[in-house]
Amino acid sequence: MSVKREQLEHHRFVLESVNGKTVTGPELSFGEDMTVSGKMCNQFTGEGKLSDGELKVKNLAMTRMMCADPQLNALDGPLSELFSKGAQVDLTANQLTLATAETTLMYKLADLAH
């Protein structure tokens, strides 16, 4: 069953792993009308669209700073690519998974974003 926008809107998720490797700190929020925002190394925001279980984010804007954490620094590019090309979305038991052939991001529901 495909994830519906109502399951994502107004929720905040905290990143737990990328391709099976533990990552802490970064987050992802879904606002009104599927506005997607968050932080990996840099802050980002864009217009999310769900279609047949796939999330794409258009008009993605991202700050361009270097981060002290090399792991997070290296993840901005794959995150940007994942959003522009589209990722398969799964939401099971408060675990959000965004996946492409190259990258799998696993987030845990953190709280409602208000």
Chimera marker file (.cmm) of the C-alpha trace (Angstrom):
<marker_set name="trace">
<marker id="1" x="0.000" y="0.000" z="0.000" r="1" g="1" b="0" radius="0.5"/>
<marker id="2" x="1.389" y="3.393" z="-1.006" r="1" g="1" b="0" radius="0.5"/>
<marker id="3" x="2.163" y="6.024" z="1.594" r="1" g="1" b="0" radius="0.5"/>
<marker id="4" x="-0.339" y="8.882" z="1.508" r="1" g="1" b="0" radius="0.5"/>
<marker id="5" x="0.541" y="12.542" z="1.989" r="1" g="1" b="0" radius="0.5"/>
<marker id="6" x="-1.648" y="12.671" z="5.121" r="1" g="1" b="0" radius="0.5"/>
<marker id="7" x="0.730" y="10.164" z="6.739" r="1" g="1" b="0" radius="0.5"/>
<marker id="8" x="3.698" y="12.493" z="6.180" r="1" g="1" b="0" radius="0.5"/>
<marker id="9" x="2.327" y="16.048" z="6.434" r="1" g="1" b="0" radius="0.5"/>
<marker id="10" x="2.958" y="17.794" z="9.761" r="1" g="1" b="0" radius="0.5"/>
<marker id="11" x="5.427" y="15.146" z="10.901" r="1" g="1" b="0" radius="0.5"/>
<marker id="12" x="9.129" y="15.322" z="11.699" r="1" g="1" b="0" radius="0.5"/>
<marker id="13" x="11.515" y="12.412" z="11.217" r="1" g="1" b="0" radius="0.5"/>
<marker id="14" x="15.070" y="11.985" z="12.516" r="1" g="1" b="0" radius="0.5"/>
<marker id="15" x="17.611" y="10.150" z="10.372" r="1" g="1" b="0" radius="0.5"/>
<marker id="16" x="18.859" y="6.876" z="11.865" r="1" g="1" b="0" radius="0.5"/>
<marker id="17" x="20.891" y="5.328" z="9.056" r="1" g="1" b="0" radius="0.5"/>
<marker id="18" x="22.161" y="5.739" z="5.498" r="1" g="1" b="0" radius="0.5"/>
<marker id="19" x="22.841" y="2.522" z="3.587" r="1" g="1" b="0" radius="0.5"/>
<marker id="20" x="22.886" y="0.647" z="6.894" r="1" g="1" b="0" radius="0.5"/>
<marker id="21" x="25.393" y="2.976" z="8.593" r="1" g="1" b="0" radius="0.5"/>
<marker id="22" x="24.242" y="4.821" z="11.711" r="1" g="1" b="0" radius="0.5"/>
<marker id="23" x="23.840" y="8.578" z="11.298" r="1" g="1" b="0" radius="0.5"/>
<marker id="24" x="22.597" y="10.874" z="14.050" r="1" g="1" b="0" radius="0.5"/>
<marker id="25" x="21.285" y="14.408" z="13.990" r="1" g="1" b="0" radius="0.5"/>
<marker id="26" x="19.832" y="15.111" z="10.541" r="1" g="1" b="0" radius="0.5"/>
<marker id="27" x="16.097" y="15.495" z="10.229" r="1" g="1" b="0" radius="0.5"/>
<marker id="28" x="13.313" y="15.768" z="7.688" r="1" g="1" b="0" radius="0.5"/>
<marker id="29" x="9.933" y="17.494" z="8.109" r="1" g="1" b="0" radius="0.5"/>
<marker id="30" x="6.822" y="17.526" z="5.965" r="1" g="1" b="0" radius="0.5"/>
<marker id="31" x="4.700" y="20.655" z="6.219" r="1" g="1" b="0" radius="0.5"/>
<marker id="32" x="1.475" y="21.915" z="4.697" r="1" g="1" b="0" radius="0.5"/>
<marker id="33" x="1.024" y="21.013" z="1.009" r="1" g="1" b="0" radius="0.5"/>
<marker id="34" x="3.956" y="18.553" z="1.238" r="1" g="1" b="0" radius="0.5"/>
<marker id="35" x="6.596" y="21.228" z="1.808" r="1" g="1" b="0" radius="0.5"/>
<marker id="36" x="9.741" y="19.252" z="2.596" r="1" g="1" b="0" radius="0.5"/>
<marker id="37" x="12.430" y="20.762" z="4.799" r="1" g="1" b="0" radius="0.5"/>
<marker id="38" x="15.255" y="19.600" z="6.974" r="1" g="1" b="0" radius="0.5"/>
<marker id="39" x="18.961" y="19.303" z="7.444" r="1" g="1" b="0" radius="0.5"/>
<marker id="40" x="21.679" y="16.876" z="6.453" r="1" g="1" b="0" radius="0.5"/>
<marker id="41" x="24.921" y="18.843" z="6.525" r="1" g="1" b="0" radius="0.5"/>
<marker id="42" x="23.080" y="21.840" z="5.049" r="1" g="1" b="0" radius="0.5"/>
<marker id="43" x="19.524" y="23.118" z="5.476" r="1" g="1" b="0" radius="0.5"/>
<marker id="44" x="17.156" y="22.316" z="2.610" r="1" g="1" b="0" radius="0.5"/>
<marker id="45" x="13.583" y="22.960" z="1.539" r="1" g="1" b="0" radius="0.5"/>
<marker id="46" x="11.468" y="22.115" z="-1.485" r="1" g="1" b="0" radius="0.5"/>
<marker id="47" x="8.080" y="21.086" z="-2.842" r="1" g="1" b="0" radius="0.5"/>
<marker id="48" x="7.361" y="17.411" z="-2.258" r="1" g="1" b="0" radius="0.5"/>
<marker id="49" x="5.106" y="15.320" z="-4.476" r="1" g="1" b="0" radius="0.5"/>
<marker id="50" x="3.972" y="11.768" z="-3.776" r="1" g="1" b="0" radius="0.5"/>
<marker id="51" x="2.946" y="9.600" z="-6.707" r="1" g="1" b="0" radius="0.5"/>
<marker id="52" x="2.531" y="5.818" z="-6.698" r="1" g="1" b="0" radius="0.5"/>
<marker id="53" x="4.742" y="5.371" z="-3.637" r="1" g="1" b="0" radius="0.5"/>
<marker id="54" x="7.474" y="7.681" z="-4.929" r="1" g="1" b="0" radius="0.5"/>
<marker id="55" x="8.552" y="11.001" z="-3.409" r="1" g="1" b="0" radius="0.5"/>
<marker id="56" x="10.099" y="13.684" z="-5.591" r="1" g="1" b="0" radius="0.5"/>
<marker id="57" x="11.084" y="17.134" z="-4.378" r="1" g="1" b="0" radius="0.5"/>
<marker id="58" x="11.193" y="19.950" z="-6.909" r="1" g="1" b="0" radius="0.5"/>
<marker id="59" x="12.614" y="23.447" z="-6.506" r="1" g="1" b="0" radius="0.5"/>
<marker id="60" x="15.024" y="22.118" z="-3.885" r="1" g="1" b="0" radius="0.5"/>
<marker id="61" x="16.963" y="24.931" z="-2.223" r="1" g="1" b="0" radius="0.5"/>
<marker id="62" x="19.970" y="24.069" z="-0.071" r="1" g="1" b="0" radius="0.5"/>
<marker id="63" x="22.532" y="26.098" z="1.819" r="1" g="1" b="0" radius="0.5"/>
<marker id="64" x="26.128" y="25.507" z="0.737" r="1" g="1" b="0" radius="0.5"/>
<marker id="65" x="28.317" y="25.290" z="3.823" r="1" g="1" b="0" radius="0.5"/>
<marker id="66" x="31.078" y="22.854" z="4.690" r="1" g="1" b="0" radius="0.5"/>
<marker id="67" x="30.361" y="20.825" z="7.801" r="1" g="1" b="0" radius="0.5"/>
<marker id="68" x="32.715" y="19.648" z="10.511" r="1" g="1" b="0" radius="0.5"/>
<marker id="69" x="31.249" y="16.145" z="10.160" r="1" g="1" b="0" radius="0.5"/>
<marker id="70" x="32.676" y="14.591" z="6.951" r="1" g="1" b="0" radius="0.5"/>
<marker id="71" x="29.946" y="11.923" z="6.921" r="1" g="1" b="0" radius="0.5"/>
<marker id="72" x="27.176" y="14.546" z="6.773" r="1" g="1" b="0" radius="0.5"/>
<marker id="73" x="29.181" y="16.642" z="4.310" r="1" g="1" b="0" radius="0.5"/>
<marker id="74" x="29.304" y="13.664" z="1.942" r="1" g="1" b="0" radius="0.5"/>
<marker id="75" x="25.542" y="13.034" z="2.182" r="1" g="1" b="0" radius="0.5"/>
<marker id="76" x="24.224" y="16.356" z="0.814" r="1" g="1" b="0" radius="0.5"/>
<marker id="77" x="24.854" y="15.282" z="-2.809" r="1" g="1" b="0" radius="0.5"/>
<marker id="78" x="23.142" y="11.873" z="-2.548" r="1" g="1" b="0" radius="0.5"/>
<marker id="79" x="20.212" y="13.476" z="-0.681" r="1" g="1" b="0" radius="0.5"/>
<marker id="80" x="19.770" y="16.119" z="-3.383" r="1" g="1" b="0" radius="0.5"/>
<marker id="81" x="19.940" y="13.452" z="-6.097" r="1" g="1" b="0" radius="0.5"/>
<marker id="82" x="17.473" y="11.219" z="-4.249" r="1" g="1" b="0" radius="0.5"/>
<marker id="83" x="14.945" y="14.066" z="-4.038" r="1" g="1" b="0" radius="0.5"/>
<marker id="84" x="15.332" y="15.156" z="-7.676" r="1" g="1" b="0" radius="0.5"/>
<marker id="85" x="15.217" y="11.663" z="-9.215" r="1" g="1" b="0" radius="0.5"/>
<marker id="86" x="12.599" y="10.345" z="-6.807" r="1" g="1" b="0" radius="0.5"/>
<marker id="87" x="12.715" y="7.806" z="-4.003" r="1" g="1" b="0" radius="0.5"/>
<marker id="88" x="10.474" y="4.905" z="-3.085" r="1" g="1" b="0" radius="0.5"/>
<marker id="89" x="8.720" y="5.703" z="0.192" r="1" g="1" b="0" radius="0.5"/>
<marker id="90" x="7.707" y="3.287" z="2.923" r="1" g="1" b="0" radius="0.5"/>
<marker id="91" x="6.250" y="4.142" z="6.320" r="1" g="1" b="0" radius="0.5"/>
<marker id="92" x="5.920" y="1.189" z="8.677" r="1" g="1" b="0" radius="0.5"/>
<marker id="93" x="5.628" y="1.382" z="12.471" r="1" g="1" b="0" radius="0.5"/>
<marker id="94" x="6.938" y="4.981" z="12.633" r="1" g="1" b="0" radius="0.5"/>
<marker id="95" x="9.935" y="4.066" z="10.428" r="1" g="1" b="0" radius="0.5"/>
<marker id="96" x="10.204" y="6.132" z="7.222" r="1" g="1" b="0" radius="0.5"/>
<marker id="97" x="12.364" y="4.683" z="4.455" r="1" g="1" b="0" radius="0.5"/>
<marker id="98" x="13.406" y="6.640" z="1.351" r="1" g="1" b="0" radius="0.5"/>
<marker id="99" x="15.201" y="4.421" z="-1.151" r="1" g="1" b="0" radius="0.5"/>
<marker id="100" x="16.771" y="4.519" z="-4.600" r="1" g="1" b="0" radius="0.5"/>
<marker id="101" x="19.014" y="1.924" z="-6.226" r="1" g="1" b="0" radius="0.5"/>
<marker id="102" x="22.046" y="3.722" z="-4.733" r="1" g="1" b="0" radius="0.5"/>
<marker id="103" x="20.861" y="5.161" z="-1.424" r="1" g="1" b="0" radius="0.5"/>
<marker id="104" x="18.599" y="4.079" z="1.440" r="1" g="1" b="0" radius="0.5"/>
<marker id="105" x="17.733" y="6.588" z="4.163" r="1" g="1" b="0" radius="0.5"/>
<marker id="106" x="15.941" y="5.318" z="7.273" r="1" g="1" b="0" radius="0.5"/>
<marker id="107" x="14.218" y="7.838" z="9.527" r="1" g="1" b="0" radius="0.5"/>
<marker id="108" x="12.267" y="7.442" z="12.768" r="1" g="1" b="0" radius="0.5"/>
<marker id="109" x="9.180" y="9.507" z="13.544" r="1" g="1" b="0" radius="0.5"/>
<marker id="110" x="10.239" y="12.179" z="16.041" r="1" g="1" b="0" radius="0.5"/>
<marker id="111" x="7.113" y="14.246" z="16.687" r="1" g="1" b="0" radius="0.5"/>
<marker id="112" x="4.510" y="16.457" z="15.085" r="1" g="1" b="0" radius="0.5"/>
<marker id="113" x="5.981" y="19.532" z="13.414" r="1" g="1" b="0" radius="0.5"/>
<marker id="114" x="4.160" y="22.668" z="14.522" r="1" g="1" b="0" radius="0.5"/>
<link id1="1" id2="2" r="1" g="1" b="0" radius="0.2"/>
<link id1="2" id2="3" r="1" g="1" b="0" radius="0.2"/>
<link id1="3" id2="4" r="1" g="1" b="0" radius="0.2"/>
<link id1="4" id2="5" r="1" g="1" b="0" radius="0.2"/>
<link id1="5" id2="6" r="1" g="1" b="0" radius="0.2"/>
<link id1="6" id2="7" r="1" g="1" b="0" radius="0.2"/>
<link id1="7" id2="8" r="1" g="1" b="0" radius="0.2"/>
<link id1="8" id2="9" r="1" g="1" b="0" radius="0.2"/>
<link id1="9" id2="10" r="1" g="1" b="0" radius="0.2"/>
<link id1="10" id2="11" r="1" g="1" b="0" radius="0.2"/>
<link id1="11" id2="12" r="1" g="1" b="0" radius="0.2"/>
<link id1="12" id2="13" r="1" g="1" b="0" radius="0.2"/>
<link id1="13" id2="14" r="1" g="1" b="0" radius="0.2"/>
<link id1="14" id2="15" r="1" g="1" b="0" radius="0.2"/>
<link id1="15" id2="16" r="1" g="1" b="0" radius="0.2"/>
<link id1="16" id2="17" r="1" g="1" b="0" radius="0.2"/>
<link id1="17" id2="18" r="1" g="1" b="0" radius="0.2"/>
<link id1="18" id2="19" r="1" g="1" b="0" radius="0.2"/>
<link id1="19" id2="20" r="1" g="1" b="0" radius="0.2"/>
<link id1="20" id2="21" r="1" g="1" b="0" radius="0.2"/>
<link id1="21" id2="22" r="1" g="1" b="0" radius="0.2"/>
<link id1="22" id2="23" r="1" g="1" b="0" radius="0.2"/>
<link id1="23" id2="24" r="1" g="1" b="0" radius="0.2"/>
<link id1="24" id2="25" r="1" g="1" b="0" radius="0.2"/>
<link id1="25" id2="26" r="1" g="1" b="0" radius="0.2"/>
<link id1="26" id2="27" r="1" g="1" b="0" radius="0.2"/>
<link id1="27" id2="28" r="1" g="1" b="0" radius="0.2"/>
<link id1="28" id2="29" r="1" g="1" b="0" radius="0.2"/>
<link id1="29" id2="30" r="1" g="1" b="0" radius="0.2"/>
<link id1="30" id2="31" r="1" g="1" b="0" radius="0.2"/>
<link id1="31" id2="32" r="1" g="1" b="0" radius="0.2"/>
<link id1="32" id2="33" r="1" g="1" b="0" radius="0.2"/>
<link id1="33" id2="34" r="1" g="1" b="0" radius="0.2"/>
<link id1="34" id2="35" r="1" g="1" b="0" radius="0.2"/>
<link id1="35" id2="36" r="1" g="1" b="0" radius="0.2"/>
<link id1="36" id2="37" r="1" g="1" b="0" radius="0.2"/>
<link id1="37" id2="38" r="1" g="1" b="0" radius="0.2"/>
<link id1="38" id2="39" r="1" g="1" b="0" radius="0.2"/>
<link id1="39" id2="40" r="1" g="1" b="0" radius="0.2"/>
<link id1="40" id2="41" r="1" g="1" b="0" radius="0.2"/>
<link id1="41" id2="42" r="1" g="1" b="0" radius="0.2"/>
<link id1="42" id2="43" r="1" g="1" b="0" radius="0.2"/>
<link id1="43" id2="44" r="1" g="1" b="0" radius="0.2"/>
<link id1="44" id2="45" r="1" g="1" b="0" radius="0.2"/>
<link id1="45" id2="46" r="1" g="1" b="0" radius="0.2"/>
<link id1="46" id2="47" r="1" g="1" b="0" radius="0.2"/>
<link id1="47" id2="48" r="1" g="1" b="0" radius="0.2"/>
<link id1="48" id2="49" r="1" g="1" b="0" radius="0.2"/>
<link id1="49" id2="50" r="1" g="1" b="0" radius="0.2"/>
<link id1="50" id2="51" r="1" g="1" b="0" radius="0.2"/>
<link id1="51" id2="52" r="1" g="1" b="0" radius="0.2"/>
<link id1="52" id2="53" r="1" g="1" b="0" radius="0.2"/>
<link id1="53" id2="54" r="1" g="1" b="0" radius="0.2"/>
<link id1="54" id2="55" r="1" g="1" b="0" radius="0.2"/>
<link id1="55" id2="56" r="1" g="1" b="0" radius="0.2"/>
<link id1="56" id2="57" r="1" g="1" b="0" radius="0.2"/>
<link id1="57" id2="58" r="1" g="1" b="0" radius="0.2"/>
<link id1="58" id2="59" r="1" g="1" b="0" radius="0.2"/>
<link id1="59" id2="60" r="1" g="1" b="0" radius="0.2"/>
<link id1="60" id2="61" r="1" g="1" b="0" radius="0.2"/>
<link id1="61" id2="62" r="1" g="1" b="0" radius="0.2"/>
<link id1="62" id2="63" r="1" g="1" b="0" radius="0.2"/>
<link id1="63" id2="64" r="1" g="1" b="0" radius="0.2"/>
<link id1="64" id2="65" r="1" g="1" b="0" radius="0.2"/>
<link id1="65" id2="66" r="1" g="1" b="0" radius="0.2"/>
<link id1="66" id2="67" r="1" g="1" b="0" radius="0.2"/>
<link id1="67" id2="68" r="1" g="1" b="0" radius="0.2"/>
<link id1="68" id2="69" r="1" g="1" b="0" radius="0.2"/>
<link id1="69" id2="70" r="1" g="1" b="0" radius="0.2"/>
<link id1="70" id2="71" r="1" g="1" b="0" radius="0.2"/>
<link id1="71" id2="72" r="1" g="1" b="0" radius="0.2"/>
<link id1="72" id2="73" r="1" g="1" b="0" radius="0.2"/>
<link id1="73" id2="74" r="1" g="1" b="0" radius="0.2"/>
<link id1="74" id2="75" r="1" g="1" b="0" radius="0.2"/>
<link id1="75" id2="76" r="1" g="1" b="0" radius="0.2"/>
<link id1="76" id2="77" r="1" g="1" b="0" radius="0.2"/>
<link id1="77" id2="78" r="1" g="1" b="0" radius="0.2"/>
<link id1="78" id2="79" r="1" g="1" b="0" radius="0.2"/>
<link id1="79" id2="80" r="1" g="1" b="0" radius="0.2"/>
<link id1="80" id2="81" r="1" g="1" b="0" radius="0.2"/>
<link id1="81" id2="82" r="1" g="1" b="0" radius="0.2"/>
<link id1="82" id2="83" r="1" g="1" b="0" radius="0.2"/>
<link id1="83" id2="84" r="1" g="1" b="0" radius="0.2"/>
<link id1="84" id2="85" r="1" g="1" b="0" radius="0.2"/>
<link id1="85" id2="86" r="1" g="1" b="0" radius="0.2"/>
<link id1="86" id2="87" r="1" g="1" b="0" radius="0.2"/>
<link id1="87" id2="88" r="1" g="1" b="0" radius="0.2"/>
<link id1="88" id2="89" r="1" g="1" b="0" radius="0.2"/>
<link id1="89" id2="90" r="1" g="1" b="0" radius="0.2"/>
<link id1="90" id2="91" r="1" g="1" b="0" radius="0.2"/>
<link id1="91" id2="92" r="1" g="1" b="0" radius="0.2"/>
<link id1="92" id2="93" r="1" g="1" b="0" radius="0.2"/>
<link id1="93" id2="94" r="1" g="1" b="0" radius="0.2"/>
<link id1="94" id2="95" r="1" g="1" b="0" radius="0.2"/>
<link id1="95" id2="96" r="1" g="1" b="0" radius="0.2"/>
<link id1="96" id2="97" r="1" g="1" b="0" radius="0.2"/>
<link id1="97" id2="98" r="1" g="1" b="0" radius="0.2"/>
<link id1="98" id2="99" r="1" g="1" b="0" radius="0.2"/>
<link id1="99" id2="100" r="1" g="1" b="0" radius="0.2"/>
<link id1="100" id2="101" r="1" g="1" b="0" radius="0.2"/>
<link id1="101" id2="102" r="1" g="1" b="0" radius="0.2"/>
<link id1="102" id2="103" r="1" g="1" b="0" radius="0.2"/>
<link id1="103" id2="104" r="1" g="1" b="0" radius="0.2"/>
<link id1="104" id2="105" r="1" g="1" b="0" radius="0.2"/>
<link id1="105" id2="106" r="1" g="1" b="0" radius="0.2"/>
<link id1="106" id2="107" r="1" g="1" b="0" radius="0.2"/>
<link id1="107" id2="108" r="1" g="1" b="0" radius="0.2"/>
<link id1="108" id2="109" r="1" g="1" b="0" radius="0.2"/>
<link id1="109" id2="110" r="1" g="1" b="0" radius="0.2"/>
<link id1="110" id2="111" r="1" g="1" b="0" radius="0.2"/>
<link id1="111" id2="112" r="1" g="1" b="0" radius="0.2"/>
<link id1="112" id2="113" r="1" g="1" b="0" radius="0.2"/>
<link id1="113" id2="114" r="1" g="1" b="0" radius="0.2"/>
</marker_set>
